[in-house]
Amino acid sequence: MTGSDFLQLDPSQTPRNGRTAWLAERLRAAITDGTLGVGARLPATRVLAADLSMARGTVAEAYKRLTEEGLLVTNQGGGTTVADLPVSAATPPLPHLREASPEQPLLEVSSGMPDLTSFPRAAWLRAERQVLATAGSEELGYADPQGAHRLRVALAGWLARSRGVSVAADRVIITAGVTGALSLLAQVLRDRGVATCAIEDPGADGNRRILDYWMDDITPVPVDEHGLDVTGLAGTGERAVLITPAHQFPTGVVLSPQRRRELLTWAQEVDGLVIEDDYDSEYRYDRTPVRAVHAGAPERVAHISSLSKVLAPALRLGWLIAPQALHDELVRKRWATDLGSPALPQLALAQLIESGTLERHLRSLRLRHRERRDAAVDAIERSLPGCAIEGIAAGLHLVVRLPEHLDDAEITARVRQAGIQVQPLSQHRFNPGPPGLVIGYGPHPIPRLQQAIKSIGEAIRPLLRQR
Amino acid sequence: MTGSDFLQLDPSQTPRNGRTAWLAERLRAAITDGTLGVGARLPATRVLAADLSMARGTVAEAYKRLTEEGLLVTNQGGGTTVADLPVSAATPPLPHLREASPEQPLLEVSSGMPDLTSFPRAAWLRAERQVLATAGSEELGYADPQGAHRLRVALAGWLARSRGVSVAADRVIITAGVTGALSLLAQVLRDRGVATCAIEDPGADGNRRILDYWMDDITPVPVDEHGLDVTGLAGTGERAVLITPAHQFPTGVVLSPQRRRELLTWAQEVDGLVIEDDYDSEYRYDRTPVRAVHAGAPERVAHISSLSKVLAPALRLGWLIAPQALHDELVRKRWATDLGSPALPQLALAQLIESGTLERHLRSLRLRHRERRDAAVDAIERSLPGCAIEGIAAGLHLVVRLPEHLDDAEITARVRQAGIQVQPLSQHRFNPGPPGLVIGYGPHPIPRLQQAIKSIGEAIRPLLRQR
C-alpha cells in the first residue's frame, strides 16, 4: 500500500493549517468505521508524507496522537498497525430513519451529549494500569472525602490554564459529577436557611429537577440574547442562582460582559451565591473560551463542572470550587454522604491530565464536534430555510427557532414519527416562550446528522408553508 | 460560666438535625480563634444541655469528639478543659484521616481493615479491560441510578449463595459503600418523620458519626454477650436501629438466635426498621457464616454491606436491599444525590463475581486472615497473660479485655509511645463500660503482628502487676 492510495486521501485536499489534526481525524474515522481493520498496517511515515506533500513530522505526530489514544500500536520492527481495542466496537448500528414503530430505536438528536464512541478507552485503561502498578496500598483504603490530592493538584492546573480559575488544590472538591456538586450546594444552602434558588428560563431540565428535589422552591428568571436577565433576578428576592454563563443551556447564549458585572454586583448586594455550571465551556469553536465567572469574584461564586462532556457521564467525576465560607461544610456533607469518590478513577484521571492526554483528546474532540456543527448548520439551512439557528458558537447542541404559530411539542411528536427524537425548547422552559427545537450534534457522524436533519425538514416543511 | 452565656450560643439557633456537629463546630471555632483559651473550663454537659434545650448525650458527644481531636481534655475530677497544645483546627479533622507524624510512623493495629496489599490488582485490571473492550457506548452515558443491571443480577446471586438473602435484581440498590447506604436510609427515615435512631453501645465509631450527622439524635443500646439487648431497645421508644449482627463491631459477638427473634418481633410491634450492617460476615473462620437477619423478615430489615473488607474501601461500592415500602424513595434520593455510582467499576465488579474470581479471592483472604488471627491470639496469650480475648470467631479484629481498674484511653496513649496504635474500646462506647483494646490483625503479616503485640505487652504488663 502506498500513501496516495491509502484511504483515498487526496493531496490537494490537505488543509494549509491544522494538517496533523486533519490527518489524525481521517485516520480515526477510518479506524472507527472499519475501513482500517484491527491489525491493518499503516504506510511508513516517510511514504505517506511524500505522497501527501506533508512534512514527515506531521504524519509522525498524527500517528503518535492516535497511538496515545490507543487506536494504533507501534510494533517491534517500527511498523504501525491498528490496535485491537477499536472504538468501532462501540458504534451503535445506524437506526432506521423511516417508519419508526415503538419497537424501533429512535435516532436521538436531542440532549447535549458528546460522542461517546470516542471515549479514549485504551488511554483510560493504560492510565488505570499505571495507577494500579504504582499506587501504594494506603491509596486503596479510606481516602480524603474532598478527593485525591493528586487529582486536585492536576485539576487546579487545568482550571488555571483553561478557565482562568486560580485556586489552590486544597480548595478543589472532587464531586460525583455536576449533580453531585449541585446536591451538596443545595443541601448546604438549605442548612443555612436559603431554601429557594433562582434558575434560568429556559434552562437545563435535568439540573432544574435536581434543585427542585432539594429546595422548597425554584424561581425562573428569563434569559434573553445577553444571557440571564439580572434585573429580573434582583426582583425575585432570591439569594442564590444557578447559571450556565459559558454556553447557556439550551439557548447557547454567552453571558455578556455587562451582565457578568451586574451579576457579581447583585451577589455582593444581597450577600448571595452564584452557582456557575461551567457547561460546555470546553467546546468553544470560533474564539477563545470566555473566562469563568468565578475568576471575577471567587468568594461569591461556586464553580462546578465535570468530565461528562469531554470523557463520559458514566465516570461520575466532577469538581466544585466554593467560597471559603462554605468549603468546610461542603466537604463535611460529602463525607457524611459517601466518604468521597472512588479512588482509582480519580487517580487515572489525574494521570490523563498530567500526561497531556486529556488535552489532546479534547482538541481532537473539539475539531470533530466543530465539523459536525458546521454540517448541521449547512443541513438546517438547506432543510429548514428561514428558521434562525442559535447558540452555535460553542457546545454540543444548537437551537432552531420555529415560527411563532407553531407548537414545538407538537412538532417534536411529528418528527418522532419519522424516527427522529429532538427536544422541544418548551421542555426546558418554566414559563411559555417562543417555540424551538434543541438539536444535539455531538454524538453523530456527519452523514447520519444530515439524514436526520433532512427528515426533520421533511416533517416540518409543510407546516412552515401553512403560515 | 453557665450554658446560656457560654460563647453566646443562642438556643433558638440550634439546628434541628446535626446538633452534635453544630455544637462541635462552634466549640472548635472558639478554641481555634482563642475565644476559649488554653485551660478554659467548659460548662458541665448537664448545664449546657439544659441551657441549649438539647439532650445531654448530644453535648457529651460533642465534647467527646473534640477530646478525640485533641482540643479538649477530661480531668481527674470529670471536668472538661481546653487542651494546652491545640492542633490547628482550620479544617475539621475528619474521622478517617490519620495523624501519624512523619518522623515516627506508627504501626496501626487498630481498625478492622483487610489486607490491602492483597487487593487483586491484576484481576481488577483484567476485568476493566474486558469491560472496556465489550461495553457499548450507551454504558458510558447516564446510567440507572439504582446501579448497573448486570451488577445487580450478579449480586443477587452472590447474596443468595453466601448470605441466604433471596431478592430479585430489581430490589438491589448499588450504593457508595456502607456509608452511602446509611446516609440514604437516614435521610429517607428523616423525611418520614423518624429523626432518631438506636445504635449499639459499644458500636462502630464511624457509622455512629454518620448517623449523628443526619439524625436529630442517636440512642445507645447496650450490647452484651448475646448481642444487642433488645429489651433495652424496646425501652428507648426508638423505631429504627443500626446493628451488626454477623460479627458485632467492636465486641465480635454474634447475635444469638433468641435475640434475633426478639429483634424481629420488636420491629413488627413498633412498625420499625432494622438496619443490618452485614459487617465482616465474609470472614467467619470456624463455622459456616450465620444467615443474614434480612432473610427472616425482608420487609422489616434494610440489609447493607460493601466490598470494603473483601476488596478495598477505595472502590466505594456497596449495596442496599430495603423493604419495598422504602425502595422507590431511596432510589430517588440516590438519583438526586449524584445520579448513581460510576459505571465502569460496577461492570468490572460484575465481571469478577460472574467469573468466580471474587469467590476465589475471598477464600484465599479468609485463609490468610485466619492464620493471622491464630498468631495474634497466641501472641496475646503469651504477652498479656490473664487478659480475656473476645470476638475471634470472625472478622478482622479482636478485643482484649483489660482489668477493670485500668483506663483504656490511657493505655492506648502509653502503647502509642511505643510506636503502636491500637483503639481503646471506650472510643466506641457511648456510655462508660469495662476497658479493652481493639486490635485489628487483618492488614499485618504475622511477624509484624507478633512484634506489635509483644510491644503492647511490654507497655502494659507493669500496670497489670500493680493491681
HADDOCK unambig.tbl for C-alpha pairs under 7 A between the chains (distance, minus, plus):
assign (segid A and resid 85 and name CA) (segid B and resid 133 and name CA) 6.13 0.50 0.50
assign (segid A and resid 90 and name CA) (segid B and resid 135 and name CA) 6.97 0.50 0.50
assign (segid A and resid 90 and name CA) (segid B and resid 136 and name CA) 4.79 0.50 0.50
assign (segid A and resid 90 and name CA) (segid B and resid 137 and name CA) 5.23 0.50 0.50
assign (segid A and resid 91 and name CA) (segid B and resid 137 and name CA) 6.92 0.50 0.50
assign (segid A and resid 116 and name CA) (segid B and resid 137 and name CA) 5.60 0.50 0.50
assign (segid A and resid 116 and name CA) (segid B and resid 140 and name CA) 6.72 0.50 0.50
assign (segid A and resid 117 and name CA) (segid B and resid 137 and name CA) 5.66 0.50 0.50
assign (segid A and resid 121 and name CA) (segid B and resid 132 and name CA) 6.18 0.50 0.50
assign (segid A and resid 125 and name CA) (segid B and resid 129 and name CA) 6.58 0.50 0.50
assign (segid A and resid 129 and name CA) (segid B and resid 125 and name CA) 6.57 0.50 0.50
assign (segid A and resid 132 and name CA) (segid B and resid 121 and name CA) 6.19 0.50 0.50
assign (segid A and resid 137 and name CA) (segid B and resid 116 and name CA) 5.51 0.50 0.50
assign (segid A and resid 137 and name CA) (segid B and resid 117 and name CA) 5.55 0.50 0.50
assign (segid A and resid 140 and name CA) (segid B and resid 116 and name CA) 6.64 0.50 0.50
assign (segid A and resid 140 and name CA) (segid B and resid 312 and name CA) 5.60 0.50 0.50
assign (segid A and resid 140 and name CA) (segid B and resid 313 and name CA) 6.31 0.50 0.50
assign (segid A and resid 140 and name CA) (segid B and resid 314 and name CA) 4.73 0.50 0.50
assign (segid A and resid 141 and name CA) (segid B and resid 312 and name CA) 6.11 0.50 0.50
assign (segid A and resid 141 and name CA) (segid B and resid 313 and name CA) 5.03 0.50 0.50
assign (segid A and resid 141 and name CA) (segid B and resid 314 and name CA) 5.19 0.50 0.50
assign (segid A and resid 142 and name CA) (segid B and resid 96 and name CA) 6.51 0.50 0.50
assign (segid A and resid 142 and name CA) (segid B and resid 313 and name CA) 5.53 0.50 0.50
assign (segid A and resid 142 and name CA) (segid B and resid 314 and name CA) 5.73 0.50 0.50
assign (segid A and resid 143 and name CA) (segid B and resid 314 and name CA) 6.70 0.50 0.50
assign (segid A and resid 176 and name CA) (segid B and resid 338 and name CA) 5.69 0.50 0.50
assign (segid A and resid 177 and name CA) (segid B and resid 338 and name CA) 6.96 0.50 0.50
assign (segid A and resid 179 and name CA) (segid B and resid 337 and name CA) 6.73 0.50 0.50
assign (segid A and resid 179 and name CA) (segid B and resid 338 and name CA) 5.09 0.50 0.50
assign (segid A and resid 179 and name CA) (segid B and resid 339 and name CA) 6.89 0.50 0.50
assign (segid A and resid 180 and name CA) (segid B and resid 337 and name CA) 5.77 0.50 0.50
assign (segid A and resid 180 and name CA) (segid B and resid 338 and name CA) 4.34 0.50 0.50
assign (segid A and resid 183 and name CA) (segid B and resid 336 and name CA) 6.79 0.50 0.50
assign (segid A and resid 183 and name CA) (segid B and resid 337 and name CA) 5.50 0.50 0.50
assign (segid A and resid 210 and name CA) (segid B and resid 336 and name CA) 5.43 0.50 0.50
assign (segid A and resid 213 and name CA) (segid B and resid 336 and name CA) 6.73 0.50 0.50
assign (segid A and resid 312 and name CA) (segid B and resid 140 and name CA) 5.61 0.50 0.50
assign (segid A and resid 312 and name CA) (segid B and resid 141 and name CA) 6.12 0.50 0.50
assign (segid A and resid 313 and name CA) (segid B and resid 140 and name CA) 6.30 0.50 0.50
assign (segid A and resid 313 and name CA) (segid B and resid 141 and name CA) 5.02 0.50 0.50
assign (segid A and resid 313 and name CA) (segid B and resid 142 and name CA) 5.53 0.50 0.50
assign (segid A and resid 314 and name CA) (segid B and resid 140 and name CA) 4.73 0.50 0.50
assign (segid A and resid 314 and name CA) (segid B and resid 141 and name CA) 5.18 0.50 0.50
assign (segid A and resid 314 and name CA) (segid B and resid 142 and name CA) 5.71 0.50 0.50
assign (segid A and resid 314 and name CA) (segid B and resid 143 and name CA) 6.69 0.50 0.50
assign (segid A and resid 314 and name CA) (segid B and resid 342 and name CA) 5.33 0.50 0.50
assign (segid A and resid 314 and name CA) (segid B and resid 343 and name CA) 5.24 0.50 0.50
assign (segid A and resid 315 and name CA) (segid B and resid 342 and name CA) 5.00 0.50 0.50
assign (segid A and resid 315 and name CA) (segid B and resid 343 and name CA) 6.57 0.50 0.50
assign (segid A and resid 316 and name CA) (segid B and resid 342 and name CA) 5.31 0.50 0.50
assign (segid A and resid 328 and name CA) (segid B and resid 91 and name CA) 6.55 0.50 0.50
assign (segid A and resid 336 and name CA) (segid B and resid 183 and name CA) 6.79 0.50 0.50
assign (segid A and resid 336 and name CA) (segid B and resid 210 and name CA) 5.40 0.50 0.50
assign (segid A and resid 336 and name CA) (segid B and resid 213 and name CA) 6.73 0.50 0.50
assign (segid A and resid 337 and name CA) (segid B and resid 179 and name CA) 6.72 0.50 0.50
assign (segid A and resid 337 and name CA) (segid B and resid 180 and name CA) 5.76 0.50 0.50
assign (segid A and resid 337 and name CA) (segid B and resid 183 and name CA) 5.50 0.50 0.50
assign (segid A and resid 338 and name CA) (segid B and resid 176 and name CA) 5.68 0.50 0.50
assign (segid A and resid 338 and name CA) (segid B and resid 177 and name CA) 6.95 0.50 0.50
assign (segid A and resid 338 and name CA) (segid B and resid 179 and name CA) 5.08 0.50 0.50
assign (segid A and resid 338 and name CA) (segid B and resid 180 and name CA) 4.32 0.50 0.50
assign (segid A and resid 339 and name CA) (segid B and resid 179 and name CA) 6.88 0.50 0.50
assign (segid A and resid 342 and name CA) (segid B and resid 314 and name CA) 5.31 0.50 0.50
assign (segid A and resid 342 and name CA) (segid B and resid 315 and name CA) 4.97 0.50 0.50
assign (segid A and resid 342 and name CA) (segid B and resid 316 and name CA) 5.30 0.50 0.50
assign (segid A and resid 343 and name CA) (segid B and resid 314 and name CA) 5.22 0.50 0.50
assign (segid A and resid 343 and name CA) (segid B and resid 315 and name CA) 6.55 0.50 0.50
